[in-house]
């Protein structure tokens, strides 16, 4: 009898510990939003630039939702996917590839996209003093991609290059990878690579804010359009919380003065709802390239 009682006590303690671990795991459940909303952003530019870009959005979400919002920054693309997987963040700004990875591994739920994200493009850029005007002219030159997990800095440009029978490792003399898009531009500027693959929106924003001088670079090639960035939430967040978040994004309007800075910082004219179907082609490409399972 004593042994049975001891076993029952052991099982009871184990069950209690399991419940405590679930409660501390960071995985939030329920219909409404958590008291502190952790927002993870893709590290596609320097941390300073990301903080400048997303701070107005953080303030807006905090005020409109009536809760504390915190921005969380990461050193690389893989880190934000892992953070989403362990529940460290509630809302994540993913690139297309990191989103389909998070969707496949952790059931990430797409929420909204910018108006520009359904027809996104990448540039291949060169210094203005380069006389070559097309990709063929850069055969046996060095090329710089962005992160290996970047949709616009690597995956989709590589995919479209393959459609032209160009394999970077054999067509170019050297293949570099940068951590961020602005770092790719810097690599071309300082001569690390003759050409660089960069997110077209970020490149244009660098021209607009003076980080790139007018006429300093020229565009060698622009990819066909594809779907890219998306804001996504944890699958444990119920319909009520998702609706509150989605409505806050959808309410942003360029005609409202206080919203204009938020949208301008993010290169958007507005937001619209997103679904997993938007990324079906990208998902197939990622499967074909063995970037997801």
C-alpha positions in Angstrom: 0.0 0.0 0.0 2.8 2.4 0.9 4.4 1.7 -2.5 1.2 2.5 -4.3 0.7 5.7 -2.3 4.3 6.7 -3.1 3.8 6.0 -6.8 0.6 8.1 -6.8 2.4 10.9 -5.1 5.2 10.7 -7.7 2.8 10.8 -10.6 1.0 13.8 -9.0 4.2 15.7 -8.6 5.2 14.9 -12.2 1.9 16.1 -13.5 2.1 19.3 -11.5 5.7 20.0 -12.8 4.5 19.4 -16.4 1.7 22.0 -15.9 4.2 24.5 -14.4 6.6 23.9 -17.3 3.9 24.5 -19.9 2.9 27.7 -18.1 6.5 28.9 -18.1 7.4 27.9 -21.7 6.4 31.2 -23.3 3.7 29.5 -25.4 0.7 31.6 -24.9 -2.8 30.3 -25.3 -6.2 31.8 -25.3 -8.3 34.2 -27.4 -7.0 37.5 -26.3 -3.5 39.2 -26.6 -0.9 38.8 -23.9 -0.3 41.7 -21.5 3.1 42.2 -23.1 3.3 41.7 -26.9 6.8 40.6 -28.0 7.5 41.7 -31.6 10.3 40.1 -33.4 11.6 41.8 -36.6 13.7 40.2 -39.4 17.3 41.5 -39.3 17.5 42.6 -42.9 19.3 45.9 -42.1 21.5 47.2 -39.3 20.0 47.1 -35.8 20.0 50.9 -35.6 18.0 51.2 -38.8 15.6 48.5 -37.7 14.9 50.4 -34.4 14.3 53.6 -36.3 12.0 51.8 -38.7 9.8 50.0 -36.2 9.7 52.2 -33.2 6.7 54.3 -34.5 4.8 51.0 -35.2 5.6 49.8 -31.7 4.2 52.9 -30.2 1.1 52.8 -32.4 0.3 49.1 -31.6 0.8 49.8 -27.9 -1.6 52.7 -27.9 -4.2 51.2 -30.1 -4.2 47.8 -28.4 -3.9 49.2 -24.9 -0.9 47.0 -23.9 2.9 47.1 -23.7 4.7 46.2 -26.9 8.4 45.4 -27.1 10.6 45.1 -30.1 13.0 42.1 -30.1 16.0 42.1 -32.4 18.1 39.2 -33.7 21.6 38.6 -35.0 20.5 36.6 -38.0 17.6 35.2 -39.9 17.7 31.7 -38.3 17.5 33.2 -34.8 14.1 34.8 -35.4 12.7 31.5 -36.6 14.1 29.7 -33.6 12.7 32.4 -31.3 9.2 32.0 -32.8 9.5 28.3 -32.3 10.3 28.5 -28.6 7.6 31.0 -28.0 9.9 34.0 -27.2 7.9 36.2 -29.5 4.2 36.6 -30.2 4.2 38.6 -33.5 7.0 38.2 -36.0 8.0 40.1 -39.2 9.2 37.4 -41.5 10.7 37.3 -45.0 8.9 34.9 -47.3 11.4 32.1 -46.7 11.7 32.5 -43.0 7.8 32.5 -42.9 7.4 29.2 -44.8 10.0 27.7 -42.6 8.2 28.9 -39.4 4.9 27.8 -40.9 6.2 24.3 -41.7 8.0 23.8 -38.4 5.9 25.8 -35.9 2.5 26.5 -37.6 3.0 30.2 -37.9 -0.2 32.0 -38.9 0.1 34.7 -41.5 -1.7 38.0 -40.5 -1.0 40.9 -42.8 1.2 42.0 -45.7 2.2 45.4 -47.0 0.6 46.5 -50.3 4.0 46.1 -52.0 4.7 42.6 -50.8 2.7 40.6 -53.3 4.9 41.8 -56.2 8.3 42.2 -54.6 11.6 42.3 -56.6 15.3 42.2 -56.1 18.0 44.1 -57.8 21.5 43.1 -58.9 23.5 46.3 -58.6 27.0 47.4 -59.6 29.1 50.5 -59.0 28.4 53.3 -61.5 32.0 53.1 -62.8 31.4 49.6 -64.1 30.8 49.5 -67.8 29.0 46.2 -68.0 25.2 46.4 -68.5 23.9 42.9 -68.1 24.6 39.7 -66.1 26.6 38.1 -69.0 29.2 40.9 -68.6 29.9 39.9 -65.0 30.8 36.3 -65.8 33.9 35.4 -63.7 33.3 38.3 -61.4 32.5 38.2 -57.7 28.9 38.4 -56.6 27.5 39.2 -53.1 24.2 37.8 -51.9 22.5 38.7 -48.7 21.8 36.1 -45.9 21.4 32.6 -47.2 17.9 32.6 -45.6 16.9 35.9 -47.3 14.1 35.7 -49.8 15.0 38.9 -51.7 18.8 38.7 -51.1 19.3 35.1 -52.0 16.5 32.5 -52.5 14.4 34.1 -55.3 17.3 35.7 -57.2 19.1 32.4 -57.2 15.9 30.7 -58.4 15.5 33.2 -61.2 19.2 33.0 -62.1 18.8 29.2 -62.5 16.0 29.9 -65.0 18.6 31.6 -67.1 21.0 28.6 -66.6 23.2 30.5 -64.3 24.6 28.7 -61.3 26.4 31.3 -59.2 29.2 28.9 -58.0 30.3 28.2 -61.6 29.3 31.3 -63.4 30.9 33.8 -61.0 34.4 33.8 -59.7 33.4 34.0 -56.1 30.1 34.0 -54.1 29.9 36.1 -50.9 27.1 36.2 -48.4 26.3 39.3 -46.3 24.3 39.5 -43.1 22.1 42.4 -44.3 21.1 44.2 -47.5 22.9 47.4 -46.5 26.0 45.3 -45.9 25.7 43.9 -49.4 25.6 47.4 -50.8 28.7 48.3 -48.8 30.5 45.2 -50.1 29.9 46.3 -53.7 30.9 49.9 -52.8 34.2 48.8 -51.2 35.1 46.3 -54.0 34.5 43.1 -52.1 32.2 42.1 -55.0 31.6 43.5 -58.4 27.9 43.0 -58.1 25.4 42.5 -55.3 21.9 41.1 -54.9 19.7 43.4 -52.8 16.1 43.9 -51.8 14.8 46.6 -54.2 12.8 48.4 -51.6 15.8 48.7 -49.2 18.1 49.8 -52.0 15.6 52.5 -53.0 15.2 53.6 -49.4 19.0 53.9 -49.1 19.0 56.2 -52.1 16.1 58.3 -50.6 17.8 58.8 -47.2 21.2 59.5 -48.6 23.1 56.3 -47.6 23.6 55.8 -51.4 24.4 58.9 -53.4 22.4 59.5 -56.6 24.3 57.9 -59.5 26.7 55.9 -57.3 25.3 52.6 -58.5 23.5 51.2 -61.5 20.9 48.4 -61.6 22.2 45.5 -63.8 19.1 43.3 -63.5 15.8 43.2 -61.7 14.1 39.9 -60.9 10.5 39.0 -61.9 8.0 39.7 -59.0 7.3 37.3 -56.2 5.6 37.3 -52.7 7.8 38.3 -49.8 7.4 39.8 -46.3 4.5 39.0 -43.9 3.6 39.6 -40.3 2.7 36.3 -38.6 1.5 35.2 -35.1 1.7 32.2 -32.9 -0.9 29.5 -33.6 -1.8 29.5 -29.9 -3.3 33.0 -30.3 -7.0 32.8 -30.8 -9.4 34.6 -33.2 -10.1 37.5 -30.9 -6.4 38.4 -30.5 -5.7 37.9 -34.2 -8.6 40.1 -35.1 -7.4 42.9 -32.8 -3.9 42.8 -34.3 -5.1 42.5 -37.9 -7.5 45.4 -37.4 -4.8 47.6 -36.0 -2.6 47.1 -39.1 -5.5 47.5 -41.5 -6.5 50.8 -39.9 -3.2 52.4 -40.9 -3.9 54.9 -43.6 -1.5 57.3 -45.5 -4.3 59.9 -45.4 -4.0 60.0 -41.6 -1.1 62.3 -40.5 -0.1 60.2 -37.5 0.0 57.0 -39.6 2.1 58.5 -42.4 5.4 58.1 -40.7 4.7 54.5 -39.7 3.8 53.5 -43.2 6.7 55.5 -44.8 9.2 53.9 -42.5 8.0 50.5 -43.6 7.8 51.3 -47.3 4.1 50.7 -47.3 1.0 52.5 -48.6 -1.1 50.2 -46.4 -1.7 46.7 -45.3 -4.1 43.9 -46.3 -4.9 40.4 -44.9 -2.5 37.6 -45.8 -3.1 33.8 -46.1 -0.8 30.8 -46.5 -1.9 30.5 -50.1 0.0 33.7 -50.9 3.2 31.8 -50.3 2.3 28.5 -52.0 4.8 29.1 -54.9 7.5 30.2 -52.5 6.8 27.1 -50.4 7.3 24.9 -53.4 10.5 26.6 -54.4 11.9 26.2 -50.8 10.9 22.5 -50.8 12.6 22.0 -54.2 15.8 23.7 -52.8 15.5 21.6 -49.6 15.2 24.6 -47.4 12.2 23.2 -45.7 10.9 19.6 -45.1 
